[in-house]
Amino acid sequence: MLIKILLLIIFFAIMIAVGFYSRKNSKSVNEFLLGGRSVGPWLTAFAYGTSYFSAVVFIGYAGQFGWKYGISSTWIGLGNAFLGCFLAWMVMGRRTRVMTHHLDAKTMPDFFGKRYESNSLRIIAAAVAFIFLIPYTASLYKGLSTLFELAFDIPYVTCVICMAVLTAVYVILGGYMATAINDFIQGIIMLGGIVAVIAAVLNGQGGFLSALNKLSQIPPDAKVAAAPLKEMNGMFSSFFGPDPLNLFGVIVLTSLGTWGLPQMVGKFYSIKSEKAVKTGTIVSTAFAIIISGGCYFLGGFGRLFDNAAIHGPKGLLYDNIVPQMLSTLPDILIGVVVVLVLSASMSTLSSLVLTSSSTLTLDMLKITCMKKADEKKTVLVMRFFIIVFVAVSVIIALNPPTFIAQLMGYSWGALAGSFLAPFLYGLFSKKITKASVCVNFIWGVGLTVINMIFPFIKSPINCGAIAMVGGLIIVPLVSLVTPKMDAKKLDEIFACYDEKVQVEKKLYLKEDDE
């Protein structure tokens, strides 16, 4: 217990110290929110990766989907790495940085307002972001607190409040730069921790091959396996698992979803240089392979730890599966796990609260009742709303309505279903109309909310995946039959991509070079 407490004290001290260190670079809106658009490649890459993966993945998703799909759940982690990181950086990273800088857009709703020349779209997008980031935040508290109860026997309420206060302190002090530096430190902890935990858990089962052999002997679950596979043994140790179709839906939501999440896309706004794009692509992908791939790989062995602790009066307690897997580890490793999950959760939480407070301040208040507010007052208001957002999410977290995975599914489905298509198409095409963006907002939010009330799509995960894919179809179709934007204005918006820049010879060869 002493070791675990010391690890936590050191961890918290470093986080707060970084907040104080970064305070001097968070006086203006641009500095507080985007780090002055001068964040280097490693900090940006780690900020993207640590914001992506949290207790939601380690405790909630790894436990639930590892139980359902066995070792094939590792595909989710690989999808996160190559679709959610590598492809996102390659497709969106550079263009997002260039256009948002050209438009002086500081948030995703701000981008919608300036790209489509509509303050109404900006306000609607801000409302959607603020509302649906709250359940995501609540899921972080729930996942972390489950682990804290295991390691320290600390009440759930105490865990939630302590985590909220500590995160709010360093974000309020140092803004985005404090978040980025802490994300880098937390990312290093996550990398070392996940490797140590996987090795220890598998060693407790006699090694990888022994654990895989035990997993292959577990009979298929009629409630989980797809109809043609119900009688096939060894499904949980197979390449594609017992239900490939639903597994694919999870991969789509958790990988493609990042392309439309404000707290993720916002990382591209702060990129410093071309080198940062290239390095960030490689580093964030490698980080995701280890962290996300490792989490789901570990969760795939969850059925080897089936006992009364993961069964409740209403059925299986998915959020207890991974903590149960870790309960037999030595104290020092449990301490490492606690710091690992704390790192993952606080990095994501800091990104969420910064995104939500800035969205509410800049995209709603600043263009309505705070038009004359100076930089100092605007930053002060953002800091105030960080406290408000944390308080609201804590209230929800104290009485969470469902499992972690479902909370995150609703949040990601509404946000990515609403934002992904208009943002992505908006970076590349002049043909997208204001009306198509508005229709897609209605589609993403409407589908999610209706399915929450009348669950005609049983899984919130699949609902979110349908919302995103549907948006990619809806936006271009509606754009074909609705009024186009002014051509001259569009040329001005896209002029940023035509700007002439000097490039080193080693990076470019002219057509007539031999």
C-alpha positions as CSV (number, residue, x, y, z in Angstrom):
1,M,0.0,0.0,0.0
2,L,2.9,2.4,0.8
3,I,4.4,1.8,-2.6
4,K,1.1,2.5,-4.4
5,I,0.5,5.7,-2.4
6,L,4.0,6.9,-3.1
7,L,3.6,6.3,-6.8
8,L,0.4,8.3,-6.8
9,I,1.9,11.2,-4.8
10,I,4.8,11.5,-7.2
11,F,2.4,11.3,-10.2
12,F,0.1,14.0,-8.9
13,A,3.0,16.3,-7.9
14,I,4.5,16.1,-11.5
15,M,1.1,16.9,-13.0
16,I,0.5,20.0,-10.9
17,A,4.1,21.1,-11.3
18,V,3.7,21.0,-15.1
19,G,0.6,23.1,-14.7
20,F,2.5,25.8,-12.9
21,Y,5.4,25.6,-15.4
22,S,3.0,26.1,-18.3
23,R,1.1,29.0,-16.8
24,K,3.3,31.6,-18.3
25,N,2.4,30.3,-21.8
26,S,-1.3,30.3,-21.4
27,K,-2.3,34.0,-21.2
28,S,-3.9,34.5,-24.6
29,V,-6.7,32.5,-26.1
30,N,-4.4,31.1,-28.8
31,E,-1.8,30.0,-26.2
32,F,-4.3,28.6,-23.7
33,L,-6.3,26.6,-26.3
34,L,-3.7,25.7,-29.0
35,G,-0.3,26.2,-27.4
36,G,0.3,29.1,-29.8
37,R,0.1,26.6,-32.7
38,S,3.7,25.7,-32.1
39,V,3.6,22.3,-30.4
40,G,6.3,19.9,-31.6
41,P,5.8,16.5,-33.2
42,W,6.4,14.3,-30.2
43,L,4.1,16.3,-27.9
44,T,1.4,16.4,-30.5
45,A,1.6,12.7,-31.3
46,F,1.4,11.7,-27.6
47,A,-1.4,14.2,-27.0
48,Y,-3.3,12.6,-29.8
49,G,-2.6,9.1,-28.6
50,T,-3.3,9.7,-24.9
51,S,-6.5,11.6,-25.6
52,Y,-7.6,8.6,-27.7
53,F,-7.0,5.9,-25.1
54,S,-8.2,6.0,-21.5
55,A,-9.9,3.9,-18.8
56,V,-12.7,3.6,-21.2
57,V,-10.5,1.4,-23.4
58,F,-8.4,-0.3,-20.7
59,I,-11.3,-1.1,-18.3
60,G,-14.5,-0.8,-20.2
61,Y,-13.9,-1.7,-23.9
62,A,-11.1,-4.2,-23.3
63,G,-13.2,-6.1,-20.7
64,Q,-16.5,-6.1,-22.6
65,F,-15.1,-6.8,-26.1
66,G,-12.4,-9.1,-24.9
67,W,-15.1,-11.2,-23.3
68,K,-17.4,-11.1,-26.4
69,Y,-14.8,-11.7,-29.1
70,G,-11.8,-13.3,-27.3
71,I,-8.4,-12.8,-28.8
72,S,-9.8,-11.5,-32.0
73,S,-10.6,-8.2,-30.1
74,T,-7.0,-7.4,-30.8
75,W,-8.3,-6.3,-34.3
76,I,-10.0,-3.4,-32.6
77,G,-6.6,-2.1,-31.3
78,L,-5.0,-2.6,-34.8
79,G,-7.9,-0.8,-36.4
80,N,-7.5,2.1,-33.9
81,A,-3.8,2.3,-34.8
82,F,-4.1,2.2,-38.6
83,L,-7.5,3.8,-39.2
84,G,-7.8,6.0,-36.2
85,C,-4.2,7.2,-36.1
86,F,-2.2,6.6,-39.2
87,L,-4.9,7.2,-41.8
88,A,-6.3,10.1,-39.8
89,W,-3.0,11.9,-39.7
90,M,-2.3,11.2,-43.4
91,V,-5.7,12.4,-44.6
92,M,-6.5,15.2,-42.2
93,G,-3.4,16.3,-40.3
94,R,-1.8,18.6,-42.8
95,R,-5.0,20.0,-44.4
96,T,-6.6,20.6,-41.0
97,R,-3.6,22.6,-39.8
98,V,-3.4,24.7,-43.0
99,M,-7.1,25.5,-43.4
100,T,-7.8,26.2,-39.7
101,H,-4.8,28.5,-39.5
102,H,-6.0,30.3,-42.7
103,L,-9.5,30.7,-41.3
104,D,-8.2,31.4,-37.8
105,A,-10.5,28.7,-36.5
106,K,-9.7,27.6,-32.9
107,T,-12.3,24.9,-32.4
108,M,-14.3,22.5,-34.5
109,P,-17.6,24.5,-34.2
110,D,-15.5,27.6,-35.1
111,F,-14.4,25.8,-38.3
112,F,-18.0,25.0,-39.2
113,G,-19.0,28.6,-38.7
114,K,-16.1,30.0,-40.9
115,R,-15.9,27.3,-43.5
116,Y,-19.6,27.4,-44.2
117,E,-20.2,31.1,-43.2
118,S,-22.9,30.3,-40.7
119,N,-22.9,31.4,-37.0
120,S,-26.0,29.2,-36.6
121,L,-24.0,26.1,-37.6
122,R,-21.3,27.2,-35.2
123,I,-23.7,27.5,-32.2
124,I,-25.5,24.2,-33.0
125,A,-22.2,22.4,-33.3
126,A,-21.0,23.9,-30.0
127,A,-24.2,22.8,-28.2
128,V,-23.8,19.2,-29.6
129,A,-20.2,19.1,-28.5
130,F,-20.8,20.3,-25.0
131,I,-23.8,18.1,-24.4
132,F,-22.3,14.8,-25.7
133,L,-18.8,15.2,-24.3
134,I,-20.4,15.0,-20.8
135,P,-21.3,11.2,-21.0
136,Y,-17.9,10.5,-22.4
137,T,-16.3,12.2,-19.4
138,A,-18.5,10.4,-17.0
139,S,-17.3,7.1,-18.5
140,L,-13.7,8.0,-17.7
141,Y,-14.5,8.5,-14.0
142,K,-16.4,5.3,-13.8
143,G,-13.6,3.2,-15.3
144,L,-10.9,4.7,-13.2
145,S,-12.9,4.5,-10.0
146,T,-13.5,0.8,-10.5
147,L,-9.8,0.3,-10.5
148,F,-9.2,2.5,-7.5
149,E,-11.7,0.6,-5.4
150,L,-9.8,-2.6,-6.2
151,A,-6.3,-1.2,-5.4
152,F,-7.0,1.1,-2.4
153,D,-10.5,0.2,-1.2
154,I,-11.4,3.9,-1.6
155,P,-15.1,4.7,-2.1
156,Y,-16.2,5.4,-5.7
157,V,-17.3,9.0,-4.8
158,T,-13.9,9.9,-3.4
159,C,-12.1,8.6,-6.5
160,V,-14.4,10.6,-8.8
161,I,-14.0,13.9,-6.9
162,C,-10.2,13.6,-6.5
163,M,-9.6,12.9,-10.1
164,A,-11.9,15.7,-11.3
165,V,-10.2,18.3,-9.0
166,L,-6.6,17.3,-9.9
167,T,-7.3,17.4,-13.6
168,A,-9.1,20.7,-13.4
169,V,-6.2,22.3,-11.5
170,Y,-3.5,21.6,-14.1
171,V,-5.7,22.4,-17.1
172,I,-6.9,25.7,-15.6
173,L,-3.3,26.6,-14.7
174,G,-1.5,25.7,-18.0
175,G,-4.1,25.2,-20.7
176,Y,-3.2,23.2,-23.8
177,M,0.6,23.3,-23.2
178,A,0.2,21.8,-19.7
179,T,-2.0,19.1,-21.2
180,A,0.4,18.3,-24.0
181,I,3.5,18.0,-21.7
182,N,1.5,15.9,-19.2
183,D,0.2,13.8,-22.0
184,F,3.8,13.1,-23.0
185,I,4.7,12.0,-19.5
186,Q,1.6,10.0,-19.1
187,G,2.1,8.4,-22.5
188,I,5.6,7.1,-21.4
189,I,4.0,5.6,-18.3
190,M,1.3,4.0,-20.3
191,L,3.8,2.3,-22.7
192,G,5.9,0.8,-19.9
193,G,2.8,-0.1,-17.8
194,I,0.9,-2.0,-20.5
195,V,3.9,-4.2,-21.4
196,A,4.5,-5.1,-17.8
197,V,0.9,-5.9,-17.1
198,I,0.4,-8.1,-20.1
199,A,3.6,-10.1,-19.3
200,A,2.5,-10.5,-15.7
201,V,-1.1,-11.6,-16.4
202,L,0.0,-14.2,-19.1
203,N,2.7,-15.4,-16.8
204,G,0.1,-16.1,-14.2
205,Q,-1.7,-18.4,-16.7
206,G,1.5,-20.3,-17.5
207,G,2.6,-18.2,-20.5
208,F,1.0,-17.1,-23.7
209,L,0.6,-20.6,-25.3
210,S,-0.8,-22.0,-22.2
211,A,-3.3,-19.2,-21.8
212,L,-4.3,-19.5,-25.5
213,N,-4.8,-23.2,-25.1
214,K,-7.1,-22.7,-22.1
215,L,-9.0,-20.0,-24.0
216,S,-9.6,-22.5,-26.9
217,Q,-11.3,-25.0,-24.6
218,I,-14.0,-22.6,-23.6
219,P,-17.3,-23.4,-25.4
220,P,-19.0,-20.8,-27.6
221,D,-21.6,-18.6,-25.9
222,A,-25.0,-18.7,-27.6
223,K,-25.6,-15.1,-26.6
224,V,-22.4,-13.9,-28.2
225,A,-21.6,-16.1,-31.2
226,A,-23.0,-15.4,-34.6
227,A,-25.7,-18.0,-35.7
228,P,-23.4,-20.1,-38.0
229,L,-20.7,-20.3,-35.4
230,K,-22.7,-21.3,-32.3
231,E,-21.5,-24.9,-32.3
232,M,-17.9,-24.2,-33.3
233,N,-15.3,-24.8,-30.5
234,G,-12.3,-22.6,-30.0
235,M,-14.0,-19.4,-31.2
236,F,-12.4,-17.2,-28.5
237,S,-8.9,-18.1,-29.6
238,S,-9.6,-17.8,-33.3
239,F,-8.5,-15.2,-35.8
240,F,-11.9,-13.5,-36.3
241,G,-13.7,-14.6,-33.2
242,P,-17.4,-15.6,-32.7
243,D,-19.0,-12.6,-34.3
244,P,-17.0,-10.9,-37.0
245,L,-19.7,-8.6,-38.2
246,N,-20.3,-6.9,-34.9
247,L,-16.6,-6.9,-34.3
248,F,-16.3,-4.9,-37.5
249,G,-18.9,-2.4,-36.2
250,V,-16.8,-1.8,-33.1
251,I,-13.7,-1.3,-35.2
252,V,-15.5,1.3,-37.3
253,L,-16.8,3.3,-34.3
254,T,-13.6,3.3,-32.3
255,S,-11.3,4.0,-35.3
256,L,-13.2,6.1,-37.7
257,G,-14.9,7.9,-34.9
258,T,-11.7,9.9,-34.0
259,W,-12.0,11.7,-37.3
260,G,-15.1,13.5,-36.1
261,L,-14.3,14.1,-32.4
262,P,-13.6,17.7,-31.5
263,Q,-10.9,16.8,-28.8
264,M,-9.1,14.6,-31.3
265,V,-9.2,16.8,-34.4
266,G,-8.2,19.8,-32.3
267,K,-4.7,18.3,-31.9
268,F,-4.1,18.9,-35.6
269,Y,-4.8,22.7,-35.1
270,S,-1.7,23.1,-33.0
271,I,0.8,21.3,-35.3
272,K,4.0,23.3,-35.6
273,S,5.5,22.2,-38.9
274,E,5.6,19.7,-41.8
275,K,8.1,17.6,-39.8
276,A,5.6,17.5,-37.0
277,V,3.1,15.9,-39.3
278,K,5.4,13.2,-40.5
279,T,6.8,12.4,-37.1
280,G,3.4,12.6,-35.4
281,T,2.0,10.1,-37.9
282,I,4.6,7.5,-37.1
283,V,4.8,8.1,-33.4
284,S,1.0,8.1,-32.8
285,T,0.5,5.0,-34.8
286,A,3.3,3.1,-33.0
287,F,1.8,4.3,-29.7
288,A,-1.7,3.1,-30.6
289,I,-0.4,-0.4,-31.7
290,I,1.2,-0.9,-28.3
291,I,-1.5,0.7,-26.1
292,S,-4.7,-0.1,-27.8
293,G,-3.5,-3.4,-29.3
294,G,-2.1,-4.4,-25.9
295,C,-5.3,-3.5,-24.0
296,Y,-7.6,-5.5,-26.3
297,F,-5.1,-8.4,-26.5
298,L,-5.1,-8.5,-22.7
299,G,-8.9,-8.3,-22.5
300,G,-9.2,-11.2,-24.9
301,F,-8.1,-13.5,-22.1
302,G,-10.9,-12.2,-19.8
303,R,-12.9,-15.5,-19.8
304,L,-10.0,-17.2,-18.1
305,F,-10.8,-15.2,-15.0
306,D,-14.6,-15.9,-14.8
307,N,-15.8,-16.0,-11.2
308,A,-18.5,-14.5,-9.0
309,A,-16.9,-11.1,-8.9
310,I,-17.8,-10.3,-12.5
311,H,-21.5,-11.5,-12.1
312,G,-24.1,-9.2,-10.7
313,P,-27.9,-9.6,-10.1
314,K,-28.7,-8.2,-13.5
315,G,-26.0,-10.1,-15.4
316,L,-22.4,-9.8,-16.3
317,L,-20.5,-6.8,-15.0
318,Y,-18.2,-6.0,-17.9
319,D,-16.4,-3.2,-16.1
320,N,-15.2,-5.7,-13.4
321,I,-13.5,-8.1,-15.8
322,V,-10.2,-6.3,-16.2
323,P,-9.9,-5.3,-12.6
324,Q,-10.5,-9.0,-11.7
325,M,-7.7,-10.0,-14.1
326,L,-5.4,-7.6,-12.3
327,S,-6.5,-8.5,-8.7
328,T,-3.9,-11.3,-8.4
329,L,-0.9,-9.2,-9.4
330,P,1.8,-8.2,-6.9
331,D,1.2,-4.8,-5.1
332,I,3.9,-3.1,-7.1
333,L,2.3,-4.1,-10.4
334,I,-1.1,-3.0,-9.2
335,G,0.4,0.3,-8.4
336,V,1.8,0.5,-11.9
337,V,-1.6,-0.4,-13.3
338,V,-3.3,2.3,-11.2
339,V,-0.8,5.0,-12.5
340,L,-1.2,3.6,-16.0
341,V,-4.9,3.9,-16.1
342,L,-4.8,7.2,-14.2
343,S,-2.4,8.6,-16.8
344,A,-4.7,7.4,-19.6
345,S,-7.8,8.8,-18.0
346,M,-6.5,12.2,-16.9
347,S,-4.9,12.9,-20.3
348,T,-8.3,12.2,-22.0
349,L,-10.2,14.1,-19.4
350,S,-8.0,17.1,-19.7
351,S,-8.5,17.2,-23.4
352,L,-12.3,16.8,-23.0
353,V,-12.7,19.6,-20.4
354,L,-10.5,22.0,-22.4
355,T,-12.4,21.3,-25.6
356,S,-15.8,21.7,-24.0
357,S,-15.0,24.9,-22.1
358,S,-13.5,26.5,-25.2
359,T,-16.4,25.5,-27.3
360,L,-18.9,26.9,-25.0
361,T,-16.9,30.2,-24.5
362,L,-15.7,30.9,-28.0
363,D,-18.5,29.4,-30.1
364,M,-21.6,30.4,-28.1
365,L,-20.9,33.2,-25.6
366,K,-18.2,35.0,-27.6
367,I,-20.4,35.5,-30.6
368,T,-23.6,36.3,-28.6
369,C,-23.2,38.1,-25.2
370,M,-19.4,38.4,-25.0
371,K,-18.6,40.1,-28.3
372,K,-16.5,42.9,-26.7
373,A,-14.6,40.7,-24.2
374,D,-10.8,41.0,-24.4
375,E,-8.3,38.1,-24.4
376,K,-7.8,38.1,-20.7
377,K,-11.5,38.0,-19.9
378,T,-12.1,35.3,-22.5
379,V,-9.4,33.0,-21.0
380,L,-10.9,33.6,-17.6
381,V,-14.3,32.6,-18.7
382,M,-12.9,29.4,-20.3
383,R,-11.2,28.6,-17.0
384,F,-14.5,29.1,-15.2
385,F,-16.4,26.7,-17.6
386,I,-13.7,24.1,-17.1
387,I,-14.9,24.0,-13.5
388,V,-18.6,23.9,-14.6
389,F,-18.0,21.1,-17.1
390,V,-16.1,19.0,-14.6
391,A,-18.8,19.5,-11.9
392,V,-21.6,18.4,-14.3
393,S,-19.8,15.3,-15.5
394,V,-19.0,14.4,-11.9
395,I,-22.7,14.6,-11.0
396,I,-23.5,12.2,-13.9
397,A,-20.6,9.9,-13.0
398,L,-21.8,9.5,-9.4
399,N,-24.9,7.8,-10.8
400,P,-23.8,6.4,-14.2
401,P,-26.8,5.0,-16.2
402,T,-25.1,2.0,-17.9
403,F,-21.8,0.3,-18.7
404,I,-18.7,2.3,-19.7
405,A,-18.8,1.1,-23.3
406,Q,-22.4,2.2,-23.7
407,L,-21.8,5.7,-22.3
408,M,-18.9,6.1,-24.7
409,G,-20.9,4.6,-27.6
410,Y,-23.7,7.2,-27.2
411,S,-21.1,10.0,-27.0
412,W,-19.0,9.0,-29.9
413,G,-22.0,8.1,-32.1
414,A,-23.6,11.6,-31.7
415,L,-20.4,13.6,-32.0
416,A,-18.7,11.7,-34.9
417,G,-22.0,11.0,-36.6
418,S,-22.7,14.7,-36.7
419,F,-19.2,16.1,-37.3
420,L,-17.1,13.6,-39.2
421,A,-18.6,14.0,-42.7
422,P,-19.0,17.8,-42.8
423,F,-15.5,18.3,-41.4
424,L,-13.8,15.8,-43.7
425,Y,-15.6,16.9,-46.8
426,G,-15.2,20.5,-45.8
427,L,-11.4,20.2,-46.0
428,F,-11.4,18.8,-49.5
429,S,-14.5,19.8,-51.5
430,K,-16.0,23.2,-52.5
431,K,-19.3,21.5,-53.3
432,I,-20.5,20.9,-49.7
433,T,-23.5,23.1,-48.7
434,K,-24.7,24.6,-45.4
435,A,-27.9,22.7,-45.7
436,S,-26.1,19.3,-45.9
437,V,-24.2,20.1,-42.7
438,C,-27.4,21.0,-40.9
439,V,-29.1,17.8,-42.1
440,N,-26.1,15.8,-41.0
441,F,-26.2,17.3,-37.5
442,I,-29.9,16.3,-37.3
443,W,-29.0,12.8,-38.5
444,G,-26.2,12.2,-36.1
445,V,-27.9,13.5,-33.0
446,G,-31.4,12.3,-34.0
447,L,-30.3,8.7,-34.6
448,T,-28.4,8.5,-31.3
449,V,-31.1,10.1,-29.2
450,I,-34.0,8.1,-30.7
451,N,-32.0,4.9,-30.2
452,M,-31.3,5.8,-26.6
453,I,-35.1,6.1,-26.0
454,F,-36.3,3.4,-28.3
455,P,-33.3,1.0,-28.8
456,F,-34.2,-0.4,-32.2
457,I,-30.5,-0.9,-32.8
458,K,-29.5,-3.0,-29.8
459,S,-25.9,-1.9,-29.6
460,P,-25.0,1.8,-29.1
461,I,-21.7,0.9,-30.8
462,N,-23.4,-0.3,-34.0
463,C,-25.7,2.7,-33.8
464,G,-22.7,5.0,-33.7
465,A,-21.0,3.2,-36.6
466,I,-24.2,3.6,-38.7
467,A,-24.4,7.3,-37.8
468,M,-20.9,7.9,-39.1
469,V,-21.1,5.9,-42.3
470,G,-24.6,7.3,-43.0
471,G,-23.2,10.8,-42.7
472,L,-20.6,10.1,-45.3
473,I,-23.4,9.3,-47.7
474,I,-25.9,12.0,-46.6
475,V,-23.7,15.0,-46.9
476,P,-22.7,14.7,-50.6
477,L,-26.2,13.6,-51.6
478,V,-27.9,16.6,-49.9
479,S,-25.2,18.9,-51.3
480,L,-26.3,17.9,-54.8
481,V,-29.8,19.3,-54.4
482,T,-29.3,22.3,-52.1
483,P,-28.0,25.9,-52.9
484,K,-24.2,26.1,-53.3
485,M,-22.0,28.6,-51.4
486,D,-20.6,31.7,-53.2
487,A,-17.9,30.6,-55.6
488,K,-15.7,33.7,-54.9
489,K,-15.8,33.1,-51.1
490,L,-15.0,29.4,-51.6
491,D,-11.9,30.3,-53.7
492,E,-10.7,32.5,-50.8
493,I,-11.2,29.7,-48.3
494,F,-9.3,27.2,-50.4
495,A,-6.6,29.6,-51.4
496,C,-4.6,28.4,-48.5
497,Y,-3.8,25.2,-50.3
498,D,-2.5,27.0,-53.4
499,E,0.0,29.2,-51.5
500,K,3.6,28.9,-52.8
501,V,6.2,27.8,-50.3
502,Q,9.9,27.1,-50.5
503,V,10.8,23.4,-50.0
504,E,14.3,21.9,-49.5
505,K,15.7,20.1,-52.6
506,K,15.8,16.8,-50.7
507,L,12.0,16.9,-50.3
508,Y,11.1,17.8,-53.9
509,L,12.2,16.9,-57.4
510,K,11.2,19.0,-60.4
511,E,9.5,17.2,-63.3
512,D,12.5,17.8,-65.7
513,D,15.2,16.5,-63.2
514,E,17.0,13.4,-64.5
